[in-house]
Amino acid sequence: MTATTILIADDDQSIRTVLTQALARQGHAVRATDLGSTLWHWVAAGEGDLVITDVVMPDENGLDLLPRIRAARPGLPVIVMSAQSTLMTAVRAAEGGAFEYLPKPFDLDELIGVIDRALSATGGPTQAPDEPRDDEVRLVGTSAAMQGVFRTIARLSGTDVTALIVGESGTGKELIARALHRYGKRRRGPFVAVNMAAIPRELIESELFGHERGAFTGAAQRREGRFAEARGGTLFLDEIGDMPMEAQTRLLRVLQGGGYTPVGGRGVVAADVRIVAATNHDLAQLTRQGRFREDLYYRLNVVPLRVPPLRERREDIPSLVRHLIALATREGLEPKDFAPAALDRLRAHVWPGNVRELDNVIRRLLLLGVGDVVEVADVKRELGAGVEAGEGLAASVERHLKDYFAAHGGDLPIRGLYDRVIREVERPLLALALAATRGNQIRAAAVLGLNRNTLRKKIRELGVSVPRGPRP
C-alpha cells in the first residue's frame, strides 16, 4: 500500500521536526518547508495527499494560498495552523476551504485525529466567500475555551442552520450572535435582537409576529413584528428560556412550518429569517421541569454553542483589558496602563458579571484613577479585597451580588433571578464537594447534609461532572 504524503509549510523548525517525526511514526511520507512558495510548487505539481500550513511565513500568507490551492486541486484537504488565534483567522480559514483550523500551540493527538478524518473524508472543501469580510470583530480571546467558540463560528459561516448560544449573563452572547450573522449567508440582511425577558407576556406574540388593526384593545393600527423586520437576515431571540409557554408553541409552529400569522390576521406570512437563540438557563433542565417545550428545545438546539464564563478563561483578561481600554478610548476616555500586579488582581477576581462587569470596572478605573498607571490598590478599591481580607462566606456572596447588580444596571432579568442565583451557587458547591471526595457520592452527600438520592438528582439536573474515583 502506497504511503500517504503530507506536505508541511511552517517557518518554525521545531514544529516541522516534531510533525515530521510524529507523522512518520503514523506511516505517512512527509515533505516539509518553511516557504509558502515551495508548498505551492509541490501542490501545483500534483504532489501530496494533504497539506498542513502555517499562516505567517517569510514569503507567503497561508490564508492567501488557500483559494489558489482550492482552485488548482479542489479535493486536496488543507489544515491551517496559526499562532494568530483570532476569530478572523478561523473564519478566513473556513471561507478559504480549509478542512480544519487549529490554533497554536496545538495538541499533537488532536492534529493526528484531524488528519485521519481529513484523509477519510469524501466531501470537498467549503464554498469560497462571495465578498470580503469586515475585520473589526469585538470577540477577544486566545484561551482554549474561546478558540473553540471561534472554530464553531467559522464552521457555521457557510450555513444557515439554527444555533443556540448558552452562557451566563455578561459573557457576550449577543456578540456571538452578531458574529454568526456577520459571517453567515444572510449578512446582507438585517440583524434584529429581541430580549424575551424584557417583553410583557401579553405582548410577546404581537412583538414577534405583528398584529392587525383592532386585533386587541389598543391595537389602533397594523404593526409588523420582529420576524418581518428581520426578513432576509437574522432574528436573535435572547433569553429564550424566559419565553412563556403559549409563545413557545407559536414559535415552534414557525420553525416547523416556515410561516406565521400576525395576531388577528388570517393569512400565513413566510418567515424568511435565520433563528439564533440564546439563554443563561439550562434548557434541558427546564424541559424536564415542564417549563420549556421539549420539541422546541430540539428545534433550537441544532448547533449548541457554549460561551465560557470569564472565570474559566482568566488568561484572556490581559487581552480583554487592552481591548476594552481601546473601546473606551474611542468614546473619549483617557487610556491608562495597568501595572502587572493590577492585572494579577483582575485575574484573581471571580467576575460574577463576566465581561460586562470587567468592562464597567475598566471604565471606572480609567475615569476615577489618578495618574497614567492603574495600580493594584486602585483595582482593590473597585473590587474589594475579597478573600484576600479573609471575609466570610455571607460577605463574599453579598459582594458578588452587588457586583452583579452593578454590572447589569437596568438590564436585569425580569423573572427568575432568585432561582438563577441559587443555581449558580449550588452548581459549584456540588462540584467542589464531589472533587474533595474524589467522586464518592456517599461521602459528598454526607458533607453536604443531603440524602444520596437528592444529590444524584441535583447532579443530573445541574449537569455537574462527577470526578472519577472509587465507586460509592
C-alpha positions in Angstrom: 0.0 0.0 0.0 1.4 3.4 -1.0 2.1 5.7 1.9 0.1 8.9 2.1 2.2 12.0 1.5 1.7 15.0 3.8 3.0 18.5 2.8 4.0 20.8 5.7 4.8 24.5 5.5 5.8 26.2 8.7 8.6 28.7 9.4 9.3 27.1 12.8 12.0 24.5 12.5 11.0 22.8 15.8 7.4 22.4 14.6 8.5 20.9 11.3 10.7 18.4 13.1 8.1 17.3 15.6 5.4 16.9 12.9 7.7 15.1 10.5 8.7 12.6 13.2 5.2 12.1 14.6 3.6 11.6 11.1 6.4 9.3 10.0 5.6 7.1 13.0 2.0 7.0 11.8 3.2 5.6 8.4 3.0 8.8 6.4 5.6 10.2 4.0 6.3 13.8 4.8 7.8 16.8 2.9 8.4 19.9 5.0 9.4 23.5 4.1 9.5 26.9 5.7 8.3 28.7 2.5 4.8 29.1 1.1 6.2 29.3 -2.5 7.8 25.8 -2.1 4.5 24.5 -0.8 2.7 26.0 -3.8 5.2 24.4 -6.2 4.6 21.0 -4.7 0.8 21.4 -4.8 0.9 22.7 -8.4 3.0 19.7 -9.4 0.3 17.4 -8.1 2.3 16.2 -5.0 0.8 15.4 -1.6 -2.4 14.0 -0.3 -2.9 16.5 2.5 -1.5 20.0 3.4 -0.6 21.4 6.8 0.2 25.1 6.6 1.1 27.9 8.9 -0.4 31.3 8.2 2.6 33.7 8.6 5.6 32.6 6.6 8.6 34.5 5.2 7.3 34.8 1.7 3.6 33.9 1.8 0.4 34.1 3.9 -1.1 30.6 4.2 -4.6 32.0 4.1 -3.8 33.7 0.8 -2.7 30.3 -0.6 -6.0 28.6 0.2 -8.0 29.9 -2.8 -5.2 29.0 -5.2 -4.9 25.5 -3.7 -8.7 25.1 -3.9 -8.8 26.2 -7.5 -5.9 24.0 -8.6 -6.8 20.9 -6.5 -10.3 21.1 -5.0 -10.1 17.7 -3.4 -6.8 18.3 -1.5 -7.6 18.8 2.2 -5.8 21.6 3.9 -5.3 22.1 7.7 -4.4 25.6 8.8 -2.5 26.3 12.0 -1.7 29.7 13.4 -0.4 31.5 16.5 -2.7 34.4 15.4 -5.6 32.8 17.2 -8.4 35.3 16.3 -11.9 34.8 15.1 -11.0 36.3 11.7 -8.2 33.7 11.3 -10.7 30.9 11.9 -13.3 32.4 9.7 -10.9 33.1 6.8 -9.6 29.6 7.0 -13.1 28.2 6.8 -14.1 30.5 4.0 -10.9 29.6 2.0 -11.9 25.9 2.1 -9.6 24.7 4.9 -10.7 21.3 6.2 -9.8 22.4 9.8 -8.2 25.3 11.6 -6.1 24.7 14.7 -4.7 27.4 16.9 -1.1 27.2 18.2 0.1 25.7 20.5 -1.7 22.6 19.2 -2.3 19.2 20.7 -0.5 16.6 18.6 -3.1 13.9 19.2 -5.9 16.2 18.1 -3.9 17.1 15.0 -3.4 13.4 14.1 -7.1 12.8 14.6 -8.0 15.7 12.3 -5.5 14.3 9.7 -7.2 10.9 9.9 -10.7 12.5 9.4 -9.4 14.6 6.5 -7.9 11.7 4.7 -11.0 9.6 5.0 -13.5 12.4 4.2 -15.4 12.2 1.0 -16.7 15.7 0.9 -14.9 18.6 -0.7 -14.0 22.0 0.8 -16.5 24.6 1.7 -17.6 27.2 -0.7 -15.5 30.3 -1.1 -16.9 33.6 0.2 -18.7 35.8 -2.3 -17.4 39.1 -0.8 -14.6 40.2 1.6 -15.3 40.4 5.3 -15.2 43.2 7.9 -12.1 42.7 10.1 -13.5 44.6 13.0 -14.5 41.8 15.4 -15.1 42.6 19.1 -14.6 39.0 20.3 -11.3 38.6 22.0 -9.5 35.6 23.5 -6.7 33.2 22.9 -7.8 30.7 25.6 -8.7 27.2 24.5 -12.3 27.8 25.5 -12.6 30.9 23.2 -10.8 29.2 20.4 -13.5 26.5 20.5 -16.1 29.2 20.1 -14.2 30.8 17.2 -13.9 27.5 15.4 -17.7 26.8 15.8 -18.5 30.2 14.4 -16.1 29.6 11.5 -17.8 26.2 10.7 -21.2 27.8 10.7 -20.1 30.7 8.4 -21.3 29.0 5.2 -24.6 27.6 6.7 -28.0 28.9 7.6 -28.8 26.5 10.5 -30.4 27.4 13.7 -27.9 28.0 16.6 -28.4 28.0 20.4 -26.0 30.1 22.4 -25.7 29.2 26.0 -23.9 31.2 28.7 -24.1 33.2 31.8 -25.2 36.9 31.8 -22.5 39.2 30.6 -20.4 36.6 28.7 -21.1 38.2 25.3 -23.9 36.0 23.8 -25.2 38.8 21.6 -21.6 39.4 20.2 -21.5 35.8 19.3 -24.9 36.1 17.6 -23.8 39.2 15.7 -20.6 37.3 14.6 -22.8 34.4 13.3 -24.8 36.9 11.3 -21.8 38.9 10.0 -20.1 35.8 8.7 -23.2 34.0 7.6 -25.1 33.7 4.4 -27.6 36.4 5.4 -25.0 39.0 6.3 -26.6 41.5 3.8 -29.9 41.3 5.6 -30.8 43.0 9.0 -29.8 41.7 12.4 -32.7 42.1 14.8 -32.3 41.4 18.5 -35.2 40.7 20.9 -34.8 40.2 24.6 -37.6 37.8 25.6 -37.3 38.6 29.3 -38.0 42.3 28.7 -41.3 41.9 26.9 -44.6 41.6 28.9 -46.1 38.1 28.5 -49.3 39.5 26.9 -47.3 41.4 24.2 -44.8 38.8 23.1 -46.8 37.3 20.2 -47.5 40.8 18.9 -43.9 41.8 19.3 -42.7 38.8 17.3 -45.4 38.3 14.7 -47.0 41.7 14.5 -50.8 42.4 14.7 -53.6 43.6 12.6 -55.6 46.8 13.4 -58.2 46.0 16.0 -56.7 42.7 17.0 -56.8 43.6 20.7 -57.6 46.6 22.8 -55.1 49.4 22.0 -54.2 48.0 18.5 -55.2 51.2 16.7 -53.2 50.4 13.6 -51.5 47.5 11.9 -47.9 46.7 13.1 -45.3 44.4 11.7 -43.4 42.3 14.2 -39.8 41.4 14.6 -40.0 38.4 12.1 -40.9 40.9 9.4 -38.2 43.4 10.5 -35.6 40.6 10.2 -36.8 39.4 6.8 -33.7 38.2 4.8 -31.5 38.4 7.9 -31.1 37.0 11.4 -33.5 37.1 14.3 -31.7 36.9 17.6 -34.0 35.7 20.4 -32.2 36.5 23.6 -33.2 34.9 27.0 -35.3 32.3 25.1 -35.7 30.4 28.4 -38.0 33.2 29.7 -40.4 32.8 26.9 -43.9 31.9 28.1 -45.3 28.5 27.1 -48.0 29.8 24.8 -45.5 31.9 22.8 -43.2 28.8 22.7 -46.0 26.9 20.9 -46.3 29.7 18.3 -42.6 29.8 17.7 -42.4 26.0 17.3 -45.1 26.2 14.6 -43.0 28.8 12.8 -39.9 26.6 12.9 -41.8 23.6 11.7 -43.9 25.2 9.0 -41.8 28.2 8.0 -44.5 30.7 8.3 -46.5 32.7 10.9 -49.8 34.5 11.2 -49.9 38.0 12.7 -52.2 38.4 15.8 -55.7 39.0 14.5 -54.7 38.0 10.9 -55.7 35.2 8.7 -53.0 34.7 6.1 -49.7 33.0 6.6 -46.5 35.1 6.1 -43.3 33.3 5.1 -40.7 33.5 7.8 -37.6 34.3 5.8 -35.1 34.5 8.7 -32.3 32.6 10.4 -33.0 32.0 14.1 -30.2 32.4 16.6 -31.4 31.9 20.2 -29.5 32.5 23.5 -30.2 31.7 27.1 -28.5 31.6 30.5 -30.8 28.9 31.7 -30.3 25.1 31.4 -33.0 24.5 28.8 -32.6 20.7 29.2 -33.5 21.1 32.9 -36.4 23.4 32.1 -37.8 20.8 29.7 -37.6 18.2 32.5 -39.5 20.6 34.8 -42.2 21.2 32.1 -41.3 24.9 31.8 -39.9 24.6 28.3 -41.2 22.6 25.3 -39.0 19.7 24.6 -39.8 19.7 20.9 -38.9 23.5 20.7 -35.7 22.8 22.6 -34.6 20.3 20.0 -35.6 22.6 17.1 -33.5 25.4 18.6 -30.5 23.2 19.7 -29.4 22.2 16.2 -26.0 23.7 16.9 -25.3 24.4 20.6 -22.6 27.0 21.3 -21.5 27.4 24.9 -19.8 30.7 25.8 -17.4 30.2 28.7 -17.7 32.5 31.8 -14.8 34.8 32.4 -13.6 32.8 35.4 -13.0 29.8 33.0 -10.7 31.9 30.7 -8.8 34.1 33.1 -5.8 34.0 30.8 -7.8 36.2 28.4 -8.2 39.0 30.9 -5.0 41.0 29.9 -6.0 41.0 26.2 -9.6 41.8 27.2 -8.4 44.7 29.3 -6.4 46.1 26.4 -9.4 45.7 24.1 -11.8 47.4 26.5 -9.4 50.2 27.0 -9.2 50.7 23.2 -13.0 50.8 23.0 -13.3 53.2 25.9 -10.7 55.4 24.3 -12.8 55.7 21.2 -15.5 57.1 23.3 -13.3 59.8 24.7 -11.8 58.3 27.9 -8.1 58.7 28.5 -6.1 55.5 28.2 -4.0 54.1 31.1 -1.5 51.3 31.5 -2.1 48.6 34.1 0.6 47.5 36.5 1.3 43.8 36.4 0.0 43.4 40.0 -3.2 45.2 39.0 -3.7 42.7 36.1 -3.0 39.8 38.6 -5.7 41.1 40.9 -8.1 41.3 38.0 -7.3 37.7 37.1 -8.0 36.6 40.6 -11.5 38.1 40.7 -14.5 35.8 40.4 -16.3 38.1 37.9 -20.0 37.1 38.6 -20.9 39.7 35.9 -18.4 38.3 33.4 -17.1 40.5 30.6 -19.8 43.1 31.2 -18.6 43.6 34.7 -15.0 43.7 33.6 -15.9 46.4 31.1 -17.7 48.5 33.8 -14.7 48.1 36.2 -12.2 49.2 33.5 -14.2 52.3 32.6 -14.4 53.3 36.3 -10.7 52.8 36.7 -10.0 55.0 33.6 -12.4 57.7 34.8 -11.6 57.8 38.5 -7.9 56.6 38.7 -5.2 59.1 39.4 -2.1 59.0 37.2 -1.2 57.3 34.0 -0.9 53.8 35.5 -3.6 51.8 37.3 -2.1 50.2 40.4 -3.2 47.1 42.3 -4.6 49.4 45.1 -6.9 51.1 42.5 -8.2 47.7 41.5 -8.7 46.6 45.1 -10.7 49.7 45.8 -13.1 48.9 42.9 -13.4 45.1 43.6 -12.9 44.9 47.3 -10.2 42.8 49.0 -12.4 39.7 48.7 -10.8 36.5 50.0 -7.5 38.3 50.5 -9.1 40.1 53.5 -10.5 36.8 54.9 -14.1 37.8 54.5 -16.8 35.4 55.5 -19.0 33.5 53.0 -22.0 35.7 53.5 -20.0 38.8 53.0 -18.3 37.4 49.9 -21.7 36.3 48.4 -23.1 39.8 49.2 -20.2 41.5 47.5 -20.5 39.4 44.4 -24.2 40.0 44.2 -23.6 43.7 44.5 -21.2 43.4 41.6 -23.8 41.5 39.6 -26.5 44.2 40.2 -24.0 47.0 39.4 -22.8 45.3 36.3 -26.3 44.8 34.9 -27.8 48.1 35.9 -31.2 48.5 34.2 -30.7 45.3 32.2 -31.7 42.9 35.0 -33.9 40.0 34.0 -37.5 40.5 34.9 -38.2 36.9 36.1 -36.3 34.0 37.7 -33.4 35.9 39.4 -33.8 34.0 42.7 -33.6 30.6 41.0 -30.7 31.8 38.8 -28.6 32.9 41.8 -29.3 29.7 43.8 -28.4 27.6 40.8 -25.1 29.5 40.2 -24.2 28.9 43.9 -25.4 25.3 44.0 -23.6 24.0 41.0 -20.0 24.9 42.1 -20.9 23.8 45.7 -21.8 20.3 44.5 -18.8 20.2 42.1 -16.3 21.2 44.8 -17.8 18.7 47.3 -17.5 15.9 44.7 -14.0 16.9 43.8 -13.0 16.9 47.5 -14.4 13.4 47.9 -12.9 12.2 44.6 -16.3 11.5 43.2 -17.6 9.4 46.2 -21.2 10.4 46.2 -22.0 8.9 49.6 -19.2 11.0 51.3 -20.2 14.1 49.3 -23.8 13.7 50.3 -22.7 13.4 54.0 -20.5 16.5 53.7 -23.4 18.5 52.1 -26.0 17.1 54.5 -28.1 15.8 51.6 -29.8 12.5 51.0 -27.8 10.5 48.5 -30.7 10.3 46.1 -31.2 14.0 46.4 -27.6 14.6 45.5 -27.9 12.3 42.5 -31.0 14.2 41.3 -29.2 17.5 41.6 -26.1 16.2 39.8 -28.4 15.3 36.8 -30.4 18.5 36.9 -27.4 20.8 37.2 -25.2 18.9 34.8 -22.4 18.5 37.4 -19.5 16.4 36.3 -18.6 13.6 38.8 -14.8 13.1 39.1 -13.5 9.5 38.5 -12.7 7.8 41.7 -13.8 4.8 43.9 -17.4 4.0 43.2 -19.7 4.6 46.2 
